[in-house]
Amino acid sequence: MEQLLIAILFLYLAVETMEQFLAIINLKHLKKHGAEVPSGFEKHLDSSTLTKIRNYTVEHGRVDRIAAFVSMAVTILFLFGGLMNWLNTVIAAQGWPLIPAGVIFFMLLFYGNTLINIPFSLYNTFSLEKRFGFTNQTFSLWMQDLAKSLVLNTLLLGFLLSVLLWLISTLPDLWWLAGWGFVLLFSIFLLYISPYVIEPLFNKFQPIKDTALEGRIKETMAKTGMNINRVYSMDASKRSSHSNAYFTGIGHVKRIVLFDTLLTNHTDDEIIAILAHEAGHWKKKHILKMLVFSQLIGLIGFYLAYRLTGGDFLAELFRLEIPTMHAKLLLVVFIGTLAMFPLKPLMTYISRRHEREADDFALDLTGNAEPMAEALIKLGKDNLANLHPHPLYAAVYYSHPPMAQRVKQILSAAQDKAEK
């Protein structure tokens, strides 16, 4: 038992070391190639912008490495250093039933993790992001966001945990199946209510004032069979100058949300191209495919959790004096995270393939590669995206093809199409 525990500890350290190694070689690769202007970016980048991109990425990487080290130290201290056993024993000594004991256990962990991350959030928001010209957020707004997030997450997480623990106590042999089904339905429910209840808590949404652009968007999306009921602008600029756009809603009826920064910095043709790419994900059923795949993994995970928590093996392995269900569930999550790490490159590969398919769809839909390439170049420049990631780092972590690679492929595909 002692040897197995040591093996799990070494496996965790190996995963963390691998992630740090990949981060370091990625930054070294950027320092070596960061002054090179990628193909297609010649008219948009100069040496000062490339230097800014390099410095921004390097600084973010440094903060991320410190945060990862702190997280690793806390995890080792908690799981392997006796803190989990202490907390578990204190809660068990109160004699509370399964549901309140489990909810309090996990909520304390959630609050503790939030507390640990606050210094990094403050530094990123008011030092790093401000230094590079992104932050527009005030400390008052940051505090409001934190308070709202804590209340919202407390309610949602508390409800989710309560139902799952109730299912465990009520259906001791089938809770894994019922729990999986409940999480699936709860996730879909959140997708429905988020645009109307959750998102407005943090941002203001209003119909875009450019009716001509709205008409073009609806007309373009109608070609894909998508019914757009409204196109909204979101006041993202009150927090950051980063740009983005996204779809909300389920089924054929969608809402489109454009960051106000996107409307300011991009032409109508570029916005149409960005949304055509997003429509490609819907038309190619990428979201549905990933949902099915993730739910299959989730079902397997729930069943393994059922099997692993059925006895006291995990509690004995991690030296828990009292084998509570909530502590065993936490250990299952920890071990599951380690087991899922080798699947990360596969998941990101599938995601990158979907992104390429969506790019191809957008090209076919709009019939013009230049606005899409220009939009990506502007997004890369305005967001200071790393244009020279190490190939191995990109293979493991990038859900999208690297920006320079995407632009090159889009322009190449358009050229090939024109020559045919």
C-alpha positions in Angstrom: 0.0 0.0 0.0 2.8 2.4 0.9 4.6 1.7 -2.4 1.4 2.3 -4.4 0.9 5.7 -2.7 4.5 6.7 -3.5 3.9 5.6 -7.1 0.8 7.9 -7.3 2.8 10.7 -5.8 5.6 10.2 -8.4 3.1 10.0 -11.2 1.6 13.3 -10.1 5.0 14.9 -9.9 5.9 13.5 -13.4 2.7 15.0 -14.9 3.5 18.4 -13.3 7.1 18.2 -14.4 6.1 17.4 -17.9 3.7 20.4 -18.0 6.5 22.7 -16.7 8.9 21.3 -19.3 6.5 21.9 -22.1 6.0 25.5 -20.9 9.7 26.2 -20.7 10.5 24.8 -24.2 7.5 26.8 -25.6 9.0 30.1 -24.2 12.5 29.2 -25.4 11.1 28.6 -28.8 9.4 32.0 -28.8 12.5 33.8 -27.7 14.4 32.1 -30.6 11.8 32.8 -33.3 9.8 35.7 -31.8 11.3 38.3 -34.1 10.3 36.4 -37.3 7.2 37.8 -39.1 4.9 34.9 -40.1 3.7 34.7 -43.7 0.6 36.9 -44.3 1.4 39.1 -41.3 3.9 41.4 -43.1 1.6 44.4 -43.4 0.4 44.2 -39.8 3.4 43.5 -37.6 6.6 45.5 -36.9 9.5 44.8 -34.5 7.9 46.6 -31.6 4.7 44.6 -31.8 6.7 41.3 -32.0 8.6 42.4 -29.0 5.4 43.2 -27.1 4.0 39.8 -28.1 7.1 38.0 -26.8 7.2 39.9 -23.6 3.5 39.4 -22.9 3.7 35.6 -23.5 6.9 35.3 -21.4 5.4 37.3 -18.5 2.2 35.3 -18.6 4.2 32.1 -18.7 6.2 33.2 -15.7 3.0 33.9 -13.6 1.5 30.6 -14.8 4.5 28.6 -13.7 4.4 30.2 -10.2 0.7 29.5 -10.0 1.3 25.9 -11.0 4.0 25.5 -8.4 1.8 26.8 -5.7 -1.1 24.6 -6.8 1.2 21.5 -6.8 2.6 22.3 -3.3 -1.0 22.8 -1.9 -2.1 19.5 -3.6 0.8 17.5 -2.2 0.3 19.0 1.3 -3.4 18.4 1.2 -3.6 14.9 -0.3 -0.3 13.4 0.8 0.6 15.6 3.9 -2.3 14.8 6.1 -4.4 18.0 5.7 -7.2 16.1 3.9 -7.3 13.5 6.7 -7.5 16.3 9.3 -10.3 18.2 7.5 -12.2 15.0 6.9 -11.9 14.0 10.5 -13.1 17.4 11.8 -16.2 17.3 9.5 -17.0 13.6 10.4 -16.7 14.4 14.1 -19.7 16.8 13.8 -22.0 13.8 13.1 -23.7 15.5 10.1 -25.6 13.4 7.5 -24.0 12.6 4.2 -25.4 15.5 2.2 -24.5 18.5 4.5 -21.1 16.9 5.4 -20.2 16.4 1.7 -21.4 19.8 0.6 -19.5 21.6 3.4 -16.4 19.5 2.6 -16.4 20.4 -1.1 -17.4 24.0 -0.6 -14.5 24.6 1.8 -12.2 23.2 -0.9 -13.8 25.5 -3.4 -13.4 28.6 -1.2 -9.8 27.6 -0.4 -8.9 27.3 -4.0 -10.6 30.7 -4.7 -8.6 32.3 -1.9 -5.3 30.9 -3.3 -6.0 32.2 -6.8 -7.0 35.7 -5.7 -3.4 37.0 -5.7 -2.7 35.7 -9.2 -6.0 37.2 -10.4 -5.2 40.6 -9.0 -1.7 40.5 -10.4 -2.8 39.4 -13.9 -5.6 42.0 -14.0 -4.0 45.1 -12.4 -0.4 44.6 -13.2 0.3 42.3 -16.2 -2.8 43.0 -18.3 -2.7 46.7 -17.5 1.0 47.0 -18.4 0.2 45.7 -21.9 -2.8 47.9 -22.4 -5.6 45.4 -21.9 -7.2 46.1 -18.5 -10.0 48.6 -18.3 -11.4 47.1 -15.1 -11.6 49.0 -11.8 -11.0 47.3 -8.5 -14.6 47.9 -7.5 -15.8 46.0 -10.6 -13.3 43.2 -9.9 -14.7 42.9 -6.4 -18.3 42.9 -7.7 -17.4 40.1 -10.1 -15.7 38.1 -7.4 -18.7 38.5 -5.0 -21.2 37.5 -7.8 -19.1 34.5 -8.8 -18.8 33.3 -5.3 -22.6 33.6 -4.6 -23.5 32.0 -8.0 -21.0 29.2 -7.7 -22.1 28.5 -4.1 -25.7 28.1 -5.2 -25.0 26.1 -8.3 -22.3 23.9 -6.8 -24.2 23.4 -3.6 -27.3 22.3 -5.5 -25.3 20.0 -7.8 -23.5 18.4 -4.8 -26.7 18.0 -2.8 -28.5 16.1 -5.6 -25.5 13.9 -6.3 -25.0 13.0 -2.7 -28.8 12.4 -2.3 -28.6 10.0 -5.3 -25.7 8.2 -3.7 -27.7 7.7 -0.5 -30.9 6.8 -2.2 -29.7 4.6 -5.1 -26.6 2.9 -3.7 -26.2 0.6 -6.7 -27.4 2.9 -9.5 -26.2 6.3 -8.4 -23.5 6.4 -11.0 -26.0 6.1 -13.8 -28.5 8.5 -12.2 -25.8 10.9 -11.3 -24.4 11.0 -14.9 -27.9 11.6 -16.2 -28.6 14.4 -13.7 -25.3 16.1 -14.6 -26.1 15.9 -18.3 -29.6 17.4 -17.8 -28.2 20.1 -15.4 -25.6 21.1 -18.0 -28.2 21.4 -20.7 -30.4 23.4 -18.4 -27.5 25.8 -17.7 -27.0 26.3 -21.5 -30.6 27.3 -21.7 -30.7 29.8 -18.8 -27.2 31.2 -19.0 -27.9 33.8 -21.7 -30.9 35.1 -19.8 -30.0 34.7 -16.2 -26.3 34.2 -15.6 -24.5 36.3 -18.3 -26.6 39.5 -17.6 -25.3 39.4 -14.0 -21.8 40.3 -15.3 -22.4 42.2 -18.6 -24.9 44.4 -20.4 -26.3 43.1 -23.7 -28.1 45.3 -26.2 -29.1 44.8 -29.9 -26.4 46.0 -32.2 -27.2 49.5 -33.6 -25.9 48.7 -37.1 -29.0 47.2 -38.7 -27.3 46.7 -42.0 -24.7 44.5 -40.4 -27.4 42.6 -38.4 -29.2 42.0 -41.7 -26.1 40.6 -43.3 -25.4 38.3 -40.4 -28.9 36.9 -40.4 -28.8 36.4 -44.2 -25.4 34.6 -44.0 -26.5 32.4 -41.1 -29.8 31.6 -42.9 -27.8 30.0 -45.6 -26.6 27.4 -43.1 -30.1 26.7 -41.8 -29.6 28.7 -38.6 -32.3 31.0 -37.4 -30.8 34.0 -35.6 -33.4 35.8 -33.5 -31.1 38.6 -32.3 -27.6 39.9 -32.6 -26.3 41.5 -29.4 -23.3 43.7 -28.5 -21.7 43.0 -25.1 -19.9 45.7 -23.1 -16.7 43.7 -22.8 -14.6 46.9 -23.0 -15.4 47.8 -19.4 -13.1 45.0 -18.3 -10.7 44.4 -21.2 -9.8 45.3 -24.7 -9.6 41.7 -25.8 -12.0 40.8 -28.6 -14.3 37.9 -29.2 -17.7 36.7 -30.4 -19.9 33.7 -29.6 -23.2 31.9 -30.1 -25.6 31.1 -27.4 -28.7 28.9 -27.5 -29.5 25.3 -28.3 -31.0 23.9 -31.5 -31.6 25.9 -34.6 -32.5 29.2 -32.9 -29.4 31.1 -31.8 -28.3 34.4 -30.3 -25.1 35.9 -31.5 -23.1 38.0 -29.1 -20.3 40.3 -30.3 -17.9 42.0 -28.0 -18.1 45.8 -28.4 -14.3 45.7 -29.0 -14.8 43.4 -31.9 -17.3 45.8 -33.5 -14.9 48.7 -33.0 -11.8 47.0 -34.4 -13.1 44.8 -37.3 -14.8 45.5 -40.6 -18.3 44.1 -41.3 -16.7 41.5 -43.7 -14.3 40.3 -41.0 -17.2 40.0 -38.5 -19.2 38.0 -41.0 -16.1 35.7 -41.6 -15.7 35.1 -37.9 -19.3 34.2 -37.4 -19.2 32.0 -40.5 -16.5 30.0 -38.8 -18.7 29.6 -35.7 -21.6 28.5 -37.9 -19.2 25.9 -39.4 -18.9 24.3 -35.9 -22.7 24.0 -35.7 -23.2 22.8 -39.3 -20.5 20.2 -39.0 -22.0 19.1 -35.7 -18.7 19.6 -33.8 -20.4 20.7 -30.6 -22.7 17.6 -30.7 -19.8 15.3 -31.4 -17.7 16.7 -28.5 -20.8 16.6 -26.3 -21.3 12.9 -27.0 -17.6 12.1 -26.6 -17.4 14.0 -23.3 -20.5 12.4 -22.0 -19.2 8.9 -22.8 -16.0 9.8 -20.9 -18.3 11.1 -18.1 -20.3 7.9 -18.0 -17.2 5.8 -17.7 -15.9 8.1 -15.0 -19.1 7.9 -13.0 -19.0 4.1 -13.2 -15.4 3.9 -12.1 -16.2 6.3 -9.3 -18.9 3.9 -8.2 -16.6 1.0 -8.2 -13.7 2.8 -6.5 -15.8 4.2 -3.7 -17.6 0.9 -3.1 -15.0 -0.2 -0.6 -12.4 1.5 1.6 -9.4 0.9 -0.6 -8.8 4.6 -1.5 -9.3 5.7 2.1 -6.7 3.1 3.3 -4.4 4.0 0.5 -4.4 7.7 1.4 -4.4 7.0 5.2 -7.9 8.4 6.0 -8.9 7.6 9.5 -12.6 7.8 8.5 -13.6 6.5 5.1 -16.2 9.1 4.2 -17.9 9.1 0.8 -17.0 12.8 0.0 -13.3 12.2 0.7 -13.3 9.1 -1.5 -15.0 11.0 -4.3 -12.3 13.7 -4.1 -9.6 11.0 -4.4 -11.4 9.6 -7.5 -11.4 13.0 -9.1 -7.6 13.4 -8.4 -6.7 10.0 -9.8 -9.1 10.6 -12.8 -7.3 13.8 -13.6 -4.0 11.9 -13.7 -5.5 9.2 -15.9 -6.9 11.8 -18.3 -3.6 13.6 -18.9 -2.5 11.2 -21.7 -5.8 11.9 -23.5 -5.1 15.6 -23.6 -3.2 15.6 -26.9 -6.0 13.5 -28.5 -8.6 16.0 -27.3 -6.7 19.0 -28.6 -6.0 17.2 -31.9 -9.7 16.6 -32.5 -10.5 20.2 -31.5 -7.8 21.5 -34.0 -9.2 19.4 -36.7 -12.7 20.8 -36.0 -11.3 24.3 -36.2 -9.7 23.6 -39.6 -13.1 22.2 -40.9 -14.9 25.3 -39.6 -12.3 27.5 -41.4 -12.9 25.6 -44.6 -16.7 25.9 -44.2 -16.4 29.6 -43.6 -14.4 30.0 -46.8 -17.0 28.1 -48.8 -19.8 30.1 -47.2 -18.3 33.6 -47.7 -16.4 32.8 -50.8 -13.6 35.2 -49.8 -10.5 34.3 -47.8 -9.1 37.8 -47.3 -11.6 39.0 -44.6 -11.1 35.8 -42.6 -7.4 36.0 -42.8 -7.5 39.7 -41.9 -9.8 39.0 -39.0 -7.4 36.4 -37.6 -4.4 38.6 -38.0 -6.1 41.4 -36.2 -7.2 39.1 -33.4 -3.7 37.7 -33.1 -2.2 41.2 -33.0 -4.8 42.8 -30.8 -4.7 39.9 -28.3 -0.9 39.6 -28.5 -1.2 35.9 -29.3 1.9 33.8 -29.5 2.6 33.4 -33.2 5.5 31.0 -32.6 4.5 28.3 -30.2 6.6 25.2 -29.9 5.1 22.4 -32.0 5.1 20.0 -29.1 3.4 22.5 -26.8 0.8 23.3 -29.4 0.1 19.6 -29.9 -0.6 19.1 -26.2 -2.4 22.3 -25.3 -3.7 24.2 -28.4 -7.4 23.7 -29.1 -7.0 25.8 -32.2 -4.2 25.6 -34.8 -1.5 28.2 -34.1 -2.6 31.6 -35.5 0.1 31.9 -38.1 -0.6 28.4 -39.3 -4.3 29.1 -39.6 -3.7 32.2 -41.7 -1.3 30.4 -44.0 -3.7 27.5 -44.5 -6.7 29.8 -45.2 -4.7 31.8 -47.8 -3.3 28.6 -49.4 -6.7 27.0 -49.6 -8.2 30.1 -51.2 -5.3 30.1 -53.7 -5.8 26.4 -54.6 -9.5 27.0 -55.0 -8.9 29.9 -57.4 -6.5 27.9 -59.5 -9.0 25.1 -60.0 
